[in-house]
Amino acid sequence: MNDLIMLGHGGGGRLTSDLVHDLFLKNFRNTHLEPLNDSALLTVNQKNLSFTTDSYVVNPLFFPGGNIGSLAVHGTVNDLAMSGARPLYLSAGYIIEEGFPLAELEKIVISMAEAAQSAGVEIVTGDTKVVPKGMADGVYINTAGIGVHESGTPLGPHRIKKDDVIIINGTIGDHGAAVITSREEGFSESIIISDAAALNHLVDKLQKNSINIHCLRDATRGGAGGVLAELAEQSRVDLKIEEKSIPVKEKVRGFAEIYGLEPLFLANEGKMVLFCPADEAEKVLQIMKHDPLGKNAAIIGRVSKEDQSAGRVTMKTLIGGERIIDQPSGDLVPRIC
């Protein structure tokens, strides 16, 4: 590790992974933590539960399509849903800077309440701290969540199999582009809207249709590319994806070209990658496409190897070549969520 913490350590890429393995896992190691999934699987009275926590420091606090409050609910609900659990209860902890406008805090709290109601979860406990002016940046929010596994085996990278199909439920990079452009005076707020949304109802539809899902992961920090690289390493499989199959809005593509960024690594807050057997793929697509959060769903690749694989992602480019997709080394843009 480096001697000093850098912004990149919070970006969800290689630096984050190194920090988690070399410091946190080293000192906190236990059987619940070791899988390093977004939710911990716990068993209480023979009932499987998922437990997760997250902190939100997005800048700006308000962006096209949401704000830090709704984002906190969506992100925590999604982490639970990706494990196959039904999200039930959330906590909300606020760190507020002295002098922060009460009217803005009320907007954040109201949007958080509305997002929780829409997702079907309750905020049941919390905490509030106020720090002196200049010691924070408006408001930070920490959330934790609990969900219950009502049936089936909990999902995770260990279930990914050879020849699985990789599906994404829509266009990538929307959230990252929306937050970045909202920081710039030259962009209209109406140009790009964040995709932030709770995915638990869509996951529930798939489960109720008895889809044989092997793994789900929401493509947040590090984007779809970073998440796929992480999953390949965790499950020790090789993944093959096709650039032409990955849905990207033209506005996001244009923004990425202007800023020299790649949509594959831009953050999402309403997109998930799904791994399932090939014979389930069309059924998954049909269910997704009949849902507002899956209307642009697409098959983007397959699992190519299982035994003795390098655990890597290879993308066939638009011009027919191939390139290795690895976790970003740091944070493309800090404070995106």
Helices and strands as residue ranges (DSSP letters): G 7-10, H 14-19, I 20-25, H 26-28, E 40-44, E 47-56, E 62-63, E 66-67, H 68-81, E 86-97, H 102-119, E 122-131, E 139-148, G 157-159, E 165-168, H 174-182, H 200-208, E 215-218, H 223-235, E 238-242, G 243-245, H 250-259, G 263-265, E 272-276, G 278-280, H 281-289, G 292-294, E 298-305, E 313-316, E 322-325
